[in-house]
Structures are given as C-alpha cells and as structure tokens.
Amino acid sequence: MNRFVHHLTSSAAAYANTEAANATLLQLLTAAADSFVSAIVAFGHQLGELFNAIVSQLPGLLITIAEALPAVFALIALSLSGIGILLLVVLAAVFLIAAAL
C-alpha cells in the first residue's frame, strides 16, 4: 500500500509540474501575441494619422498648383516665341544671381 501511495504521489507531482510548464508556455505565447497585436494596432494608427495628414494638405497643394498654372502656361507660351527664350535666359540668370546672394 505504501508503494502505491508513493507512485500515486509521484504521478500527481509530475502532472502538476507538467501543468505548470504548460501554463508558463501559454503565458509566454499570450504575451507575445499581445505584443504583436499591439504593434499592428499602433501601425494602423500611424498609417491613419499619415493618411489624415496627407488629406489635410491636399487642398492647399491643389490651390498652389492652380495658382501656378497661369504662370507656367505663360512661360510655355513665351518659350514658343523668340523673345520668350531670351526672357527665360534672363529670368534664369536673375534667379541664379539671387540664389548666390
């Protein structure tokens, strides 16, 4: 009978140790999964903030482009004429001199 109790106690201890090891492994896996999910959520938030920043800047960019188009078309029209090429060279020289100062 004493031997049976000893084997039963040893088996119970082995089972308890196995359960403790499994619980530890599950805690580690759960922590890793939580960390991964948190990283994905943070990335999603950053992506959303980037998208919102781009969208908020879009109207200003479109206005700037719209305001610049007449000048671009005027330069193109001038460049098609002989005097336009001369004017472009002079403007380029003025900008280079201004940049050097």
HELIX and SHEET records of a PDB file:
HELIX    1   1 ASN A    2  SER A   79  1                                  78    
HELIX    2   2 GLY A   82  ALA A  100  1                                  19    
END                                                                             
